[in-house]
Amino acid sequence: MNPFDYIASITHKKEDIMIGDDEEKAYSPFMTNRGLSYFQDTVLLANEMNTSSHLDHRMQYDFLRTAVRSRKRFSKWMKKTTPAKIEVIKEYYGYSDAKAEAVADLISDDTLAEMKHTIRKGGKTK
């Protein structure tokens, strides 16, 4: 079982797929609430489950399965993107994401252009 199976069960299939203890352990409230937070009609229900995180997984799943209206929903999940400036700093200095973001404001555009030229590996340039 993956989180998308639970989200599909909650949003449009409306069948109980949490049959045993293994399915209950596989249920991830965070991922389910994150998946439901992309839609206007389910964001408040997902937030309610975030505030009621002390409830066991079965209770959260049953609440969402009965409270969410049946409708097919689809959205792309947001993914973190890193700016080109951060990528250049990471490659030039060997920094991690956090360190590169911390020093990004300290590096001027001229210095960044020199860094790009230094780490250029050949091939076509844009």
N, C-alpha and C positions, 0 to 999 in steps of 0.2 A: 504494500500500500504506500502511495506517495501522497503529498498534500493535495495534489490536483484531483485525486480520486475523492477525497473528502469534500473539496469545494464543489465538485460536480454533483455529489450526493446531496449537498446542502442546497445548491442553487436551482438545479433543474431536474435531477433524477428522482429526488425525494424518497429514495429507498434506504433503509438502514443497513449500512455496510459495517458497522461496528458490532460484530457478532460476538467475539471473544476477547479475552484479555490481551492477546497479541495485537489486535487491531486498536484497542484502547491505548496501548503503550506506543503504537506507531503514530497516533494522532498528535499533531503538533499545533497547539492553539495559536502560537505566534504566526506560523506560516499561513494557517487558515484565515486568521484575522487580517493578515497582510493582503491576502488574495481578495478578501471581501471589501477591503478598504478602497479599492479602485472604482467602486460603483456608488453612485449617489444614493441609491435606495438601500444599500447595505452598510454604508460607512458608519452610521450611528450604532447599528447592531454590533459591528466589529469593535467599536470603541467601548460599548457596554461590556463586552466579553473581556476586553483588556482591563477594565476596572474591576472585573469580577474574576481575576486570575486565580483566586484561591479555590474556586470550584473545581471539582474533578473533571477530567476530560469528557466523560460520558455526559455529564450535565451540560457542559458547554456545547457539545455536539448536538444534543437533543434540542436545546434552546434554539440554536441557529437553524437547525433543520425544520423546526416548526414555525419559527418567526419569519424566515425569509420567504418571500413569494416566489413561486416557481416561474423561472424565466431563464432562457439561455443567455449566459453572460461570457464575454471574452474580452480580455485586454492584455496587452504586452506588459511584462513586468519591467519596472524601471531598473536600469543597471547603472552603476557608477561609471562615469567617464572622466578621464583625466586630461586636462588641457595639454597642448603640445609643449608649452613652456615647462611644465612639471616633468614631462618625459625627458626633455633635454637635460634638465638639471639632474634627474635621477641617473641618466646614463653617464654624464660627464663626471659627476662626483661620486657615483656609486651610493647615493642616498636612498633611504626608504621613502615611501609616499609621504609620511608625516614630516620627515625632515625636509624634503623637497618643498612641500607646501609652506613650511615655516620660513624658509629662506627665499622663496620666490619673489617676495616684495623687495628684497634687498638687491636683487640683480637687475641691472639696467638693460635696456633693449640692445644697446651696443655690445655689452658683454655677452648677452644671450646670442647675438649674431656670431660673435667670435667662437663661442662654445659650439654652435651648430656647425660652423665651418671646420672646427677641430675634429668633431666626432663623425663627420661625413664619411661614409664608407664607399662611395662611388656609385655608379649607375646613373640613371636619369634623375634630375632634380626638378622639382615643380616650380 
